[in-house]
């Protein structure tokens, strides 16, 4: 029986000679086998290596005649070349503002096959659709944001791609995962598993995840083939930058409350003989809080201590000084708490963007920031990634997590080079003699 490959419900069905591979389930009686769809490219290579002739009926549409006007910078071309040398698979880790989208568009043009671009937010969905429409004279499909239309070039949110992964499985020869670290989420992994697309590219500024899920992404998309740090591009392709740390003290009242809350938390750990060395340890404590009132009290105390140290009054005083000092600059203020965003917005008359801000209002604020009507904005987390933020040259981090990814994304918001070649500045405002000092060390 001649060997034949066909797509079937997230798998590759193999009729005829079945290679002996660990990921192929073989049925000798029917001379058929099944392989996961995401290993389609490996299966083709294995058949070729074994000298097995086969008919490939896994179709993903006709080839596309695409051209791009982009001229890649040397490091962008090098990244694309490395990806192609790795078999058109792998993750590109480059700083925010370095043109990852441009590299992906060049890859789409070179491959000329139906392509799916998967993104985490509606903002990125719209940005990618507009960019592809501007660059290529073909219809652009969209899955998400109220539209469900599949074309040879289609942009989808992770949520929409997850819901429709079964039917999209054999429609595309190339898939681009923007902000690919999101693919490590348990459900989203199924998108990559169910697609047969042999060419796969992941884009991110920070690949590794604290939970280790980047190892799964490597299996599904390919290894990290390019890693470029902001320092490597600063001065020529990105703005030179400085990071300045400003320490503030708690007021006596804040210090008293902080020590009380923090003491409740640490006393519980000591009584319970618990040590928090990792996120997994912390999750165990959270689970314990469901049945242990003392554990719940300890977690609440920890949260209250965090709010005290991260919302310290003297941070607001420092912000006032920095806003005066940089009156002529374009500034983004980052905080960890939505309530503080609104306090700062009211006190300093700063346009605010939070998860509560509607899409139309957010777009208008960013438009005004882009054209210079606003020179400063304040936000809580939502501008860390997934939004095309207009150029700024000063970032002020009043509070944040210990995530290296969050810190890198915030730094990236000010790294686009300016006409006058001025240096970008990122200020970290940290409360001294609190756990925030440890948080700041961890993210750096």
KAGI-V449599 format. One record per residue. N is the residue number from 1. SS is DSSP state (2 for helix, 1 for strand, 0 for the rest). D_FIRST is the distance of its C-alpha to the first C-alpha in Angstrom with 1 decimal. Layout:
n: [N:N]
ss: [SS:SS]
d_first: [D_FIRST:D_FIRST]
//
This chain:
n: [1:2:3:4:5:6:7:8:9:10:11:12:13:14:15:16:17:18:19:20:21:22:23:24:25:26:27:28:29:30:31:32:33:34:35:36:37:38:39:40:41:42:43:44:45:46:47:48:49:50:51:52:53:54:55:56:57:58:59:60:61:62:63:64:65:66:67:68:69:70:71:72:73:74:75:76:77:78:79:80:81:82:83:84:85:86:87:88:89:90:91:92:93:94:95:96:97:98:99:100:101:102:103:104:105:106:107:108:109:110:111:112:113:114:115:116:117:118:119:120:121:122:123:124:125:126:127:128:129:130:131:132:133:134:135:136:137:138:139:140:141:142:143:144:145:146:147:148:149:150:151:152:153:154:155:156:157:158:159:160:161:162:163:164:165:166:167:168:169:170:171:172:173:174:175:176:177:178:179:180:181:182:183:184:185:186:187:188:189:190:191:192:193:194:195:196:197:198:199:200:201:202:203:204:205:206:207:208:209:210:211:212:213:214:215:216:217:218:219:220:221:222:223:224:225:226:227:228:229:230:231:232:233:234:235:236:237:238:239:240:241:242:243:244:245:246:247:248:249:250:251:252:253:254:255:256:257:258:259:260:261:262:263:264:265:266:267:268:269:270:271:272:273:274:275:276:277:278:279:280:281:282:283:284:285:286:287:288:289:290:291:292:293:294:295:296:297:298:299:300:301:302:303:304:305:306:307:308:309:310:311:312:313:314:315:316:317:318:319:320:321:322:323:324:325:326:327:328:329:330:331:332:333:334:335:336:337:338:339:340:341:342:343:344:345:346:347:348:349:350:351:352:353:354:355:356:357:358:359:360:361:362:363:364:365:366:367:368:369:370:371:372:373:374:375:376:377:378:379:380:381:382:383:384:385:386:387:388:389:390:391:392:393:394:395:396:397:398:399:400:401:402:403:404:405:406:407:408:409:410:411:412:413:414:415:416:417:418:419:420:421:422:423:424:425:426:427:428:429:430:431:432:433:434:435:436:437:438:439:440:441:442:443:444]
ss: [0:0:1:1:1:1:1:1:0:0:1:1:1:1:1:0:0:0:0:0:0:0:0:1:1:1:1:0:0:0:0:1:1:1:1:1:2:2:2:2:2:2:2:2:2:2:2:2:2:2:0:0:0:1:1:1:0:0:0:0:0:0:0:0:0:0:0:0:0:0:0:0:0:2:2:2:2:2:2:2:2:2:2:2:2:0:0:0:1:1:1:1:1:0:0:0:0:0:0:2:2:2:2:2:2:2:2:2:2:2:2:0:0:0:1:1:1:1:1:0:0:2:2:2:2:2:2:2:2:2:2:2:2:2:2:0:0:0:0:1:1:1:1:1:0:0:1:1:1:0:0:0:1:1:1:1:1:2:2:2:2:2:2:0:2:2:2:2:0:0:0:0:0:1:1:1:1:1:0:2:2:2:2:2:0:0:0:0:2:2:2:2:2:2:0:0:0:0:1:1:1:1:1:1:0:0:0:0:0:0:0:0:0:2:2:2:2:2:2:2:2:0:0:1:1:1:1:0:0:2:2:2:2:1:0:0:0:1:0:0:1:1:1:1:1:1:1:1:0:0:0:2:2:2:2:2:2:2:2:2:2:2:2:2:2:2:2:2:2:2:2:2:0:0:0:0:0:0:2:2:2:2:2:2:2:2:2:2:0:0:0:0:2:2:2:2:2:2:2:2:2:2:2:2:2:2:2:2:2:2:0:0:2:2:2:2:2:2:2:2:2:2:2:2:2:0:0:0:0:0:1:1:1:1:1:0:0:2:2:2:2:2:2:2:2:2:2:2:0:0:1:1:1:0:0:0:0:0:2:2:2:2:2:2:2:2:2:2:2:2:2:0:0:0:0:1:1:1:1:1:0:0:0:0:0:0:0:0:0:0:0:0:0:1:1:1:1:0:0:0:0:0:0:2:2:2:2:2:2:2:2:2:0:0:0:1:0:0:0:0:0:0:0:1:1:1:1:1:1:1:1:0:0:0:0:2:2:2:2:2:2:2:2:0]
d_first: [0.0:3.9:6.4:8.8:12.3:14.7:18.2:19.2:22.7:23.5:20.2:17.1:14.1:11.0:7.6:4.9:7.4:10.7:13.9:16.8:19.3:22.2:21.6:18.0:17.8:14.8:13.9:12.3:12.4:10.2:8.1:9.9:13.0:16.1:18.5:22.0:22.3:25.1:22.9:20.6:22.3:22.0:18.3:17.9:20.3:18.5:15.2:17.4:19.4:16.5:15.4:11.8:11.0:10.3:11.4:14.4:15.4:18.1:21.1:24.7:26.5:27.8:29.7:33.4:36.3:38.6:41.7:44.2:47.8:48.0:49.1:48.0:50.5:49.9:48.8:46.6:44.8:44.6:42.9:40.4:39.7:39.2:36.8:34.7:34.8:33.4:30.2:31.6:32.1:35.3:38.7:41.8:45.0:47.9:51.3:52.1:53.4:51.5:49.1:45.8:45.0:45.7:43.1:40.4:41.3:41.0:37.5:36.6:37.9:36.2:32.7:33.0:30.4:31.1:33.1:34.3:37.6:38.5:42.2:44.4:47.3:48.2:50.4:47.6:45.4:48.2:48.8:45.2:44.8:48.1:47.1:43.7:45.5:48.2:45.8:43.0:43.6:40.8:40.8:40.7:39.3:40.9:40.0:43.3:47.0:46.8:44.1:40.5:38.9:35.6:35.5:33.6:36.2:37.2:39.6:39.4:41.4:39.8:40.7:39.1:36.0:35.7:36.2:33.5:31.0:28.3:28.5:29.0:26.0:24.0:27.0:28.2:27.3:30.5:32.6:36.2:37.9:41.6:43.8:40.7:42.6:42.4:38.7:39.7:40.8:38.8:37.7:37.2:34.6:32.2:32.4:30.8:28.3:26.9:26.8:23.8:26.3:25.6:29.2:31.8:35.6:38.2:41.9:44.8:48.3:47.9:44.5:45.3:45.9:48.3:45.8:43.3:40.7:40.3:38.1:35.6:36.0:35.1:31.7:31.1:32.6:33.1:36.2:39.6:39.5:43.0:46.2:49.4:52.6:55.3:57.7:55.5:55.9:59.4:62.0:59.8:57.0:58.2:61.8:63.6:64.4:66.6:66.1:69.4:70.0:73.0:74.1:76.1:78.0:77.9:81.2:83.1:82.0:78.3:78.6:80.0:77.3:74.5:75.8:76.2:72.6:71.1:73.2:71.9:68.3:69.0:71.2:68.3:66.0:68.6:69.3:65.6:64.9:62.2:61.2:59.2:57.3:54.2:52.9:51.3:54.8:56.2:53.5:54.5:58.0:57.0:55.2:58.3:60.5:59.0:60.8:63.5:66.4:67.6:64.2:64.2:67.8:66.8:64.0:66.3:68.9:66.4:65.5:69.2:69.9:67.2:68.6:72.1:71.1:68.8:71.2:74.3:77.2:77.8:74.3:75.5:78.6:76.5:74.4:77.6:78.7:75.4:75.3:78.8:78.0:75.0:76.5:75.2:71.6:68.5:67.8:65.1:66.3:63.7:64.4:62.6:64.4:64.5:68.1:69.3:67.6:69.8:72.9:72.5:71.7:75.0:77.1:76.0:74.9:71.4:68.5:66.2:62.5:61.0:58.1:60.5:61.0:59.3:56.9:59.4:62.2:60.2:59.1:62.7:64.0:61.5:62.4:66.1:65.4:63.5:66.3:69.0:70.6:69.8:70.0:69.0:66.8:66.2:63.0:61.4:57.8:56.3:56.7:55.1:51.7:49.8:52.8:53.9:57.4:60.0:61.5:63.9:65.7:67.0:65.2:67.2:65.3:67.7:65.2:61.5:59.1:58.3:54.9:54.4:52.0:54.8:57.3:55.1:54.3:58.1:58.9:56.4:58.3:61.2:59.4:59.1:61.5:64.7:66.6:69.4:67.3:68.9:67.5:65.7:67.2:65.7:68.2:67.3:70.0:69.9:72.2:73.8:74.0:71.2:67.5:66.8:67.6:64.7:62.4:63.4:62.7:59.3:58.1:59.6]
//
